[in-house]
Amino acid sequence: MPCPFPGMDPYIERSDIWPDFHDSLITYIRGALQSQLRPRYVALSQERLYVVESDRAIRPDISINRVSSAPSRSNSAVLEADPPMVFDIQREEIREPLLYIVEPAAGNHIVTAIEVLSPANKTSGPGRNSYVQKREELWNSQTNLVEIDLLMQGEDTVRAKPEQLAVLKPWHYVTAVTRCWPSRHEIYAALLQKRLPRIRIPLASDDNDVALDLQAVFTRCWDEGPYPALLQYGGAAPKGLTADEGAWCEKILAASGQRPA
């Protein structure tokens, strides 16, 4: 079954589906770029790693505090400490894939990084902190950066300034290209009701850009993935939609046979 939406599918933001979609999208972006990059460059999958700590309460010690009745040389009572509330510290390693365009002849020098944002990147916490730190490292190393945000929920995270994004409203999805030479932002905004854009991927300053058709990559990801069977489009419209946008989704799903007409 083809995707019922003309562009991005807002229902795919579900937490049980997004990680698989995110990983697949990275793979298909790499495939779409590889033939355009050779022979000077290659697209290489990498991972950003960060650690999340969570606390799990363990039942408190329920022994009764008492004064020992055992004899003592000093004839003084031996006190026991009050029982604490105990928490088990769990450390979980989170791995997020990204793409590097590298130049093998220059010792695998990273020319451009391509990030597909995840929900953790758009929410305050370790995921966002790790993402922002890595982005600053790329900027300081004079690496071009492409940030693809296909999530309506969460805080704006791309490097573009809020006032730059405000000029583009209304929009649901955004891709921000940060170039080193010349130093500038190029922003592609997309509406839910339209196809995803074709974007320019910068390389070294002495090379022409290559093009990435986000809609074509999304369609291939959808067609070869498990998403039609997983989504089934039950329940309410995704969060972040206005009433009119939710009604539009219902109309699209009804036309495709996913809702009663």
ABEGO torsion letter per residue (X at the ends): XBBABABBBAAAABAAAAAAAAAAAAAAAAAAAAAAAOAABBBBBBBBBBBBBBBBBBBBBABBBBBBABBBAAGBBBBBBBBBBBBBBBBBBBBBBBBBBBBAAAGGBBABBBBBBBAAAABBEAAAAAAAAAAAAAAAAGBBBBBBBABABEBBABABBAAAAAAAOBBABBBBBBBAOBBBBBBBBBBAABBBBBBBBBBBAABBBBBBBAAAAAAAAAAABAAAAAAGGBEBBBBGBBAAAAAAAAAAAAAAGABBX
